[in-house]
Amino acid sequence: MARSIPHRFLWTFMTLVLLAPQVQAEQWPNWRGPLGNGISSDTNVTLHWDKETNIAWRLPLPGKAGATPAVWNDRIFVTSKDGDDLVLICVGTDGKKRWQRTVGGRDRFVRNDEGNMASPSPTTDGEHVWAAMSTGDVACFDLDGNEAWRLNLQDRYGKLKIAFGLSSTPVVFGDAIYFQMIHGEGKAESQEAMVISLEKTTGKEIWRRDRVTGARSENEHSYASPILYNFGGEAYLITHGADYTIAHELKDGRERWRLGGLNPQDDPTRRYHPTLRFVASPAAAEGIIISPTAKNGPVFAIRPDQHGDLTGKQSAQIWMRPRNTPDVPSPLIAGGLVYLCRENGVLQCHDAATGEEVYTQRLHDRRHRASPVLANGHIYLTARDGRVTVVKAGRKFEIVAQNDTNEETSASLAISDGTIYLRTFEALWAICKP
């Protein structure tokens, strides 16, 4: 006959279970992950997959787009096109669509196969999700798809004058959502760039700041996204484009510092480049900000504790490389190293403290548009043809795997709870160990 468990032991056991720390999956709330730097703390991410191996599910999407999914607990959010509509889709981590909402319309493709009006990635804080489209349409929903507010940035702030649409992904932090609107045409004094902060739950304006830089021609257009520097108790917004990287105070948008020299406007030794529009966004880690440019231009490593005009100020620079910038993928900073993935599939590794080149190696001879992601000591680098090259992080270059789904993509990976979410032009894939 089975012996009964004394009540005092049963009570102790149940108390320990209830008081035990609950393991919660790491969220991937925006384009570059929980810290906005492309780094996941997940340690159970697979290195290998193909169309048959380590695939949990594949969900076809209604149209092409290059936006990275956002993940919160059991919900995945992804923007897409559906016919002429620009939509936000919520998918369960079981691979089943939960809801779809129209955010805007008037979709169009740009530069042939490079993108469309659903290029910005969604962002969530676990209570709401925000979707911005390249048309200027912005909408906020709760996690069940109930609309909180919507607006069109063109209606409120003026017509967008940018060749391929406003592809910048906004930043949500604290009680605000921040947009960089770097667009315009004509003479420098008529430049229409601005930075704005809205109440995230209502869409009401908190502040707006004009962003005057004197950029000319195509350089008045930026396709980069703003980022946060948020380390050591300091937090501020960084915008990137129109020949300058500029830091702004979060409470009022006031300029903290600006870095020129990315495309010198009045340097007699260098010709002004009229089409040096920025696409790659800056990257930040504690004590360092990496500012890329475009078209094989310079890369700057900046000290974050600066103020004022940093242009040509050597004490503000940790280092500068005169060429070899990534054109589209954003930098990755990890383990005292800076990784720059060139659009031609070449990976460069540099010492973060000195800028010294550690290695330059080819990954895969195809265009690379997605930004690198690091998880469990490995860097995942995604090419346009869908091949994801996995490289071991560190000073020694080692390709660990090359994985193919044979579907084109330009979206960066998202990682949550041991699962890689790969968004291709055709589908959303969930990739994980069995």
C-alpha positions, 0 to 999 in steps of 0.5 A: 500500500502506498504511503501518504505524504505528510502535509508539512512535506507537501506544503514545503514542496508546493511552496518551493514550486510557487516561489521558484523563479519563473523562466521567461523567454527573451523577447525580440521587441524590435528590429535589432532585438531587446537591447537594439544591438542585434544581440540575443542572450539565448543559448539554445539556438540551432546552428544548422537547418535546411528546408527539411531540418530543424523547421518547426513551421513555415507560414506563407505571407500574403506579399513581399516585404523586408521587415524583421518580425517582432516577438513577445511571448507567444505572439509574432508581429510582421508587416507585409503587403496584401494586394495594395494594402499595407498590413500588420499581421499577428502570428502565434508561436504555433505558426497560426495567424491570429489577426491581420489589420490594415495600416495603409495603402498605395503599395509600390515596389522600389528599385526592382526587387529591393523593397516596398512600402512595408519596409519598416519593422514593427515594434512592441512593448508587450502591451501595444504594437506599432507599425509604420509604413514607408507611406507615412502611415502609422498605427498602434494596436493592443496585442489582440489587434484592437486599434489605439490610434493611427495617423499619417506623418505626411498629413501632419508634418508635410509631404514626404520627398524621398525616392524609396519611401520612409523606410526608417523604423521608429524607436519606442522607449519609455512613454514615447515613440521616436521618428527620424524623418530625413527627407527633402529636395532642393536647396539646403535652406529648404531641407525638410528633415525633422525628428519627432517624439509622440506619446506612444499610447495616443500619438499626440506630439511631445516635441518636434525638432528640425534637423538642419545639416546643409546636405544636398542632392540625394543626401537629403534622403536617409533610409537608416533608422534611429537608435538609442544609446542606453548604457551606464545610466545614460540614454539618448536618441541617435539619428543618422543621415543627411551627412551627419550623425546627431544625438538628441536628448529624449525629453525635448529633442535638444541636440547633444552632439553632432558628427560631421565629416561623414560626407564633408561639405566644405573640405577642399581635399575631398569632393562632395559625394552627391549620392552618399545617402545612408542606409546602414544605421549606427550601432552602440555598445557601452563606451562606443558608437559606430557610425557607418556611411555608404558606398565604401565611405568612412566608418567612425568610432565615437565616444558616447560621453561627448557634447557639441560639434564633434566634426574633426575633433580627434578627442571625440573619436576612438578611431576612424577608417577612411573606407570599407563601410557597410552600405546596408547591413548595420554594424555589430559590436560584441566581445571587444570586436566590431563586425562590418558586413559589406553588401558584397558578402565580405565580413570585416572584423576590427578591434573595438578599442583601436580599429585595427583590422583583425580579419577580412573574409568572404561569406557568400558571393551574394548581396547582403541586406540584413543586419548581423545577429549574434547568439550563443557565440555565433554570428548569423549573416543573411544574404539576399538569396536566403543563405544564412552563414553562421560564423563563430564570434571571435578573432579567428574567422570560422564558418560553422554552417551555411543554411539555405531555405532557397527563398529570397530575403532582406529581413534581419533575423529575430530570435526568441525562446530558442527559435529563429524567425526568418522572414523571407519574401514568401513566408515566415519560418520558425527554425529551432531544434526539435 
